[in-house]
């Protein structure tokens, strides 16, 4: 397990951070069980153990360190075990509803195992583990649980009702909720867990005031009320012009998906560009489309056309990328096949000459990529199904709000 590979000092730093966070539980809850928000848990873990925080991505792991994929979970304990969500299959619910019993359990195993394998291929992880922060009465219990593939050969059905299917394999027990398309896993609290006593502050607000009030001064908070504000400064103050630090790019045709047309992934362009006619093409000739809605709403996000920039992969490797084609509508790498080698061969496991289909993207639960920008560095991660549509709706709403303010 991961914790056994860490120094006592790092573990002490981590537990101290959780004690401090738990002390302020009354800011959010009146329970005697400490409140640890999941993002706070992830941040504390990554800081203490120098792990890569995957908050910007939405994959099976929350952190990566030394070849370990870490799933960080925090939940309230009600005994020596707790059943908690480990996967959602909303996009596949119509298919799953047609199945029952062993057939359903086996299909869930296929989907679950493929998503874990997908994350392993993205981040080159060799080990995986669940890191659990269990919250009990004035107490936190830290322990680890194996992050296993479902062993199809040993699946046994425990109980099937109108609302759920309970099954187990040789290692774990699972519960699938039909209405929510959620897969749950039972986590057992081991005897050797790390226990931390938490002293919950009765009046955390007063403590925060004492920290911030003496000599507190922040120039950014001071506002000259007599100074007229420009329209732009007013927009920024009201957060109607968010700084766009990421965009979502689809790996399919948004128009075909919207209209329910097939094929949703173009067979002769984008990631299947190698299949286009007109001339002999290399099997690695691909590009990611930059739709006009992205170009129009985030015109300064990418560098100018044909200007190379560094694109960092989830596994830490770097690719040389640039915006290409007429209208700056394509994201490509140099060499061009570097994108195909990574995305099509290593991650999606497609053979040369095998078309990418929307069915393949739907199976893994990701149909877009998220490009994040930090100063002059760009990162690429996969984005879940329908994330592109949600992103376009968000930026369109922002543009509409800005326009109305200027009227």
N, C-alpha and C positions, 0 to 999 in steps of 0.2 A: 504494500500500500504506500501511497505517496508520503504521508506524514512521517513514516519511519525513515525516510531518506533525508529528512530535514534536521537542522541543528536545534538544540534546545533553545538557543537565543531567538531564532526565528519564530519558533512556536510560542515562546513567551511574549514576543512582540505582538503576535497575532491575538493571543488570548487577552492581552492588555487592551488592544483596540476594541475587541468585542465587549469587554467589561465597560469601557467608556461609552460605547454606543448604547449598550443595554441600560446604562444608568439613566439615560434620557428618555426611557420608554413612555413616561407619562406625558410627553409631548404629543403622543399619538394614540395612546391607549390607557385605560384605567385598570387593565388586567395585572395580576401579580406574575404573569409570565412575560418575560422581557420581549419587547418588540424590536426585531431586527429586520429592517427593510431589505429586500433582496439585493438591490443595487449597492447598499452600504456593505452588505456581507461580501459581495464580489470585490468591491474596492479594497476592503480590509484584507481580504485573502491575497489579492494581487500585490498589494503594497508590502505585506509582510514577507511574502515568498518570492518577490521579484518575478511574478508571472505575467504573461501577456494577457491583458484584459480584452475579452472578445465582445464587450458591450456594444461596439459598433456593428457587429454581425448578429445574425440570428440563426445559430447553428446548434448542434447537439451539445456543444461544450461552452462553458462560460469563461474558461481560462486554459491556457496552454503553457506548460513549463517542462523542460527537459524530456520531451517526448511523451509527456502525460497529457491526455485530454481530461480536463476536470469539469464535472458537472456539479455546480454549487447549489445546494438547496437549503432553505431555511423554513422550518415549519414548527407548529406547536405539537408537543408530545402529549399523548393521553394514556401512556402506558409504555410497555417495552417494544412496541412496534407501531408503525403508522403507514397507511396506504396513501401514496401521493402520486400526482400526475407526472408521467415521464415523457408522454408524446401525445400530439393531437393529429387527427387524421380527417379534419373537416373536408378537405379537398377530395378525399377518397370515400366520403361517407356513402355516396350513392352506390358505389361498388360493394362496400362492406355490408350494407343493409340487405343484400341479396344472399348473404352467407350465414351459416349457423354452425355451432359446435366445433368439431375438429377443423372443418374447412375454414371457418372464420379465424380460429386460433392460428392456423398455418399461414393464412394470408396476412394477419397482423404481424406474425413473425417475419415474413418476407419484407413487409414495409418497414418495420422497426429495424431489422438488421441492415437493410439497404441504406437507411438514413445514418446509422452509426458508421457503416463502411464509407459512406460519402464523406462524412466529417473526417474520418481517419485519412482518407486520400487527400483531402484539402490541406490538412495540417501536418501530414506525415507523422501521425501519432502512432506509437507502438504499444502504449499502455493507456488505460482509461480507468477512472474511478469516480464515484460519487462522493463528494465532500459534504457532510451534513452538519448543520447547525440546528440542533433540536432545542426548543425552548420549553422549559418546565418551570415550576413554581420557584421564582427567584433563583433560577439556575439555567445554565446553558450546558448542553451535552454535545461535545464535538466528537464525531466518529466518521468512519469511512465505510462505504458499501461498494461491492463489486459492480462494475458497469458492464454487464454481460450482454452478448448477443443472446437471443432466444434460441434454445436448443430444440429444433423441431422434432428431432428423433425421440425426445423424452416428454413431449407435451401430454398432459393429462387434463381432462375437463373436470373441474371441481363442482361447478354449479352453473346452470344456465336459466335465467329468468326472462321476463318480458323486457326488463330494463338493462340487464348486463350479462356478461359472460365472465365467469371466474375460471382461470386455468393456471397450471403451473408447469414448469419443466424441472430438470434435475437441480437447478440452482435457485430459482426464484418463483414467487407467486404473483400473478397478474390479475387485473380486473378491468374489463373493457366496458365503458358506459356507452350504450347505444345512442341515446339522444344527443350527447355532447361529442361523440366520436373521440373520446379521451381514453388513453391507456394508462392505467395506474399500476404501480409496483409497490409491494410491501417491503418496507425498510425495517430491519430489526436492529434494536439498540444493543450493541455488544457490552459485555461486562467491563471491558478495558477502555471504555470511552473516556475522554477528557472532560471532567466536570469543572465548571467555573461558577462560583457563587456571584450573583449579581445584586448589587445594592441599588435599587431603583430610587432615584431622587424624588422627593415628594413635590418639590417646586422647581422643576428644571428651568422654567422661564426666568425665574429670579436669578438662577445661576448664570444663565446666558447674559442677562442684563449686567451683572457684575463683571462679566468678562469683557463686554463690549463698551460699556459706558465710560469708565475712567480713561480720560485722555483720548477717547475715540474720535477720530477725525477721518473722513474720507472725502477727498476733493470731488470724486465722481458723483457723490450724493448731493453736493451743494448746488442749488439752482438759483440763479438770479431771476426772480419772478418778474422784474421790470423789463428784462431783455426780451424783445419779440423773438418768437421762434420761427424759423423757416419751416416750410412744409415738409422738407426732408427730415430736419431734426425732429419735428413732431412725429413723423412716421416712425423714426427709429425709437423714439421714447416710448411710443405705444406698441412697439414690437410688430409693426405692420410691414416692416421690411427686414425679415430675418436674414442674417448673413447665410447664404446658401453654401454650406460646407460639404454637402453630398448631393448626388443625383442617383436616380434609379434608372437603369437602362434595361429594356426587355430583350430577352433572347428569342423572341418570337415576333409575329406581326400583331400589334395591338388591335388593328382594324379587323383582321380575320378573327381574332379571339372574341371581340365585341359582337361581331355579327354571327358567330358560331360557324364560320366557314372553315373548311379543311383545304389544304393543310395549314395549321396555325403557325408552324415554323416553316418559312419559305424553303422550298426544296432546291432552289438555285441561287440563293443569296444568303447574306449574313453568315451564320455558322455552317451553312451548306453551300457557300460560295464556290467551293472546290468542284461542285457538281454542275456549275453553269456551263453553257455551251459557248460556241464562238471560237475557242482556241483550246489547246491542251493546257490543263491546269494542274497545279501541284495539289496533293491531297491535304496540305496544310494551309491552303489559301482560304482564309476566313476573316470576318470582321464582326464587331458588335455594332448594331445600329444605334445612332444617336437621333431619336425622333425630333421632328420640328418643334414639338411642344417643349422639349427640354432645351433645344437650342434657343428658342425664343424667350423662355422664362429664365434661363441661366446662361446668358450669352458670354459671360466672362469666366465661367467655371473652368473650362479647359483652356490650355494655351492656344495660340493661333494655329491655323492649319499648317501641317507639315513641320511644326516645331517639336522636336523630341522632348519627352519628359519621362521621369522615372515612375514606373507603376509597380508598387510593392505587392507581392502575392501574399495570401494568408499564411503560407509556410515560411515567410521571411525572404524568399528569393525575389530578385528584381528583374523586371522586363523593361526594355526600351519601347515606349509607346508613342503614338502621335495620332492626331485627328486628320483624317484623309477624305478624299473624294469631293465631288462638287457639292457645295453647300455645307461642307464640314459635317457630313452625315454619318461618318464611319470612324470607329475606334479600332486601330490596328496596332500590331507589334512589329518590331524589326529585330530579327527576321520574322516575316509574317507567320511562319509555321510555329513560332514559339507559343502563340495563343492556342493553336490547335493541339500542340503537344501537351500543354498543361490542362486545358479545359476538356477537350474532346477525348484525348487518350488516357491521361492519368486520372482525371476526376470522374468524368462520365463513362469512361471505359468503352468508348466506341472504337471499332476497328476502322482502318483506312477503307474508304468506300462505303461506310455505313452512315446513313442519313440520321441526323438528329431529328427526333419527333417530339411533339408536345406531350405525348404519352410518357416518354422517358423523363421529361422535366416534371411532369405531374407525379410520377412514381417517387422521385426523390424529394418532392415537396418544394422545389425552387425553380422559378422560371425567369429570373432576372438577376442582374448584378448591381451591387451598390458600390459606387465610386466615391470614396471619401477624400476630401482635400484638407491637408494640414500644412499651412504656409506654402511651400513649393513641393510638397510630397503628396503623392496620390496612392491610395490603397484600393484594392479590389476585393470584394467579398460577394458571396451569393446572397440573394434576397428571396424571401418566400413568395409563394403564389399570390398573385393579386397585389403585390407591393407596388408595382409600377403604377397601376390604376389609382391606388390610394395616394401615391406621391403626386401624380398629376392633378388630382382633385385638390390636394392641399395647396400646391403652388398656384393653381387657378383661383382658388378662393382668396389667397393673399393678394393676387393681382387685382381682383375685383374690389377688395376692401381698400386698397391703395387708390384705385381710380375714383371710388366714391368720395374719399377724403379730399381729393383734389378738386372735386366739383364745387 
